[in-house]
Amino acid sequence: MHGPRPVSDFIPISTSLPHSLGSKWLKQFRKGANKRILWMAILAVGLAAGIALVARGLVYLINLVTNLAFFAQWSLAERSPADSALGMWVIGVPAVGGLLVGLMAFYGSRAIRGHGIPEAMEQILVNKSRINPSIAFLKPLSAAISIGTGGPFGAEGPIIATGGALGSTLGQLLTISDAERKTLLAAGATAGMATIFGTPLAAIFLAIELLLFEFSARSIIPVALACITGAAGHHLLFGSAPVFALMGTIPKASTMALLAYSAIGLVIGGLSVAITKLVYLIEDGFEKLPIHWMWWPALGGLVVGFIGYISPRTLGVGYDNITNLLTGAMPVAVILPLCLYKLLSWSIALGSGTSGGTLAPLLTIGGALGALAAHTLHLVFPGLDINLSLAVLVGMSALFAGASRAVLTSIVFALETTLQANSLLPLLAACVGSYSISLLFMENTIMTEKIARRGTKTPNSYEPDWLEKWTVGQVA
């Protein structure tokens, strides 16, 4: 009888074949892989160009609905619901918007509910990145109705979901692998974010931290090119100025100030845990209501309208609130109620299952918390050189980092939207602190809690494939 075959008989073809033949096979394999990357990059750029136009269209649609609902005007001009003169009638406007969203979810697709990113993550993890093509139409329309009628959301979540749906649809029409479809989904989603904010690098990090669950050339190259194209679309369609422009330059933080910003990050990290739990506590409350889920957005909209009547600044996207916080144009007497009412309005609206994004509300609430922290520190330690704009920026980023655990995205996003390089070190300290607190005290995040409850586990660390780390000889 023959003895056992040597290990060399089982090693990969590239090393078991003669050197010249194995080398030729490797070259052909790499050439084919490179062609696929090039093809995916071309698709991603074309997809991103289309999504840039969709993003501009979504913003116009939100403006149109806002003008019709609050000003009875057919106009695409950007206006805030806070400037309307409807009086008590403002209470009913978000309720009507919520009713329309509920009907669209019931008769169209339930997937339009929520803020978009968790739904995209779930399709990547459990459905081979296949998203129903109808979402590409229903999601922006439902979001425009929700936000335009005063919903306290941002446009970034819906356009991320829409871009992801368009990328997935393109991937389903073409003969490509599941991994390539995932790349197109991520490219479409992050191109939408880059178009809205002009933040290509932050969008790439968002893809890595929340969508791709990998870092490889086959995915990063197409996604990066899509984000660059989206950012170019932002410059063309929205303008070249930073989204949150500041007057002057933020000075470098001293050692004591850096310690203070780190402390702010830790505190906001704890608050991010509390806010995440509050959102899902409210969602659980809606689940217990003895009425069909189709009516929940209308009920949530009624609460949003009532809060909006008390505090009109809470209505709509509210990017102007963020700008006013950053520039110091908002007094403490306005900041505190804005923070509390925006949190309450947004968490109830999101818990009701309506359509809208989370980034803008988190930035508003986090910025208000940062401003309040800076004013408090100035009172307690009068000599401490805390910069108000930097404290607001730290608060914004730290809250998003803690709630989503997209820590690199949070840091780079703040840098790209303000172009304030001196804020890097305080942002790094605060966001890592917030991220650490979130990791210690919360199992899931605001992005993953919903899908975790459905039994889907989200990767929390990204490593090379297990099989790539072992040789045949080691296994044998």
Protein Blocks (a to p, Z undefined) as FASTA:
>chain_A
ZZdddfklmgcfklmpcfklmmmmmmmmmmmmmmmmmmmmmmmmmmmmmmmmmmmmmmmm
mmmmmmmmmnopacfbdcdfklpcnljmlmmmmmmmmmmmmmmmmmmcmklgcjhjmmmm
mmmmmnoopacfklmmmmmmmmmmmmmnopacdfklmmmmmmmmmmmmmmmmpccdfklm
mmmmmmmmmmmmmmmnopaklmmmmmmmmmnopacfklmmmmmmmmmmmmmmmmmmnojb
dfbacehjdddddfklmmmmmmmmmmmmmmmmmmmmmmmmmmmmmmmpccdfklmmmmmm
mmmmmmmmmmmmlgojklmmmmmmmnopacfklmmmmmmmmmmmmmmmmmnopacdfklm
mmmmmmmmmmmmmmmmmmmmmmlccdfklmmmmmmmmmmmmmnopmklmmmmmmmmnopa
klmmmmmmmmmmmmmmmmmmombdfklmmmmmnopacdfbdcddfklmpcfklmZZ
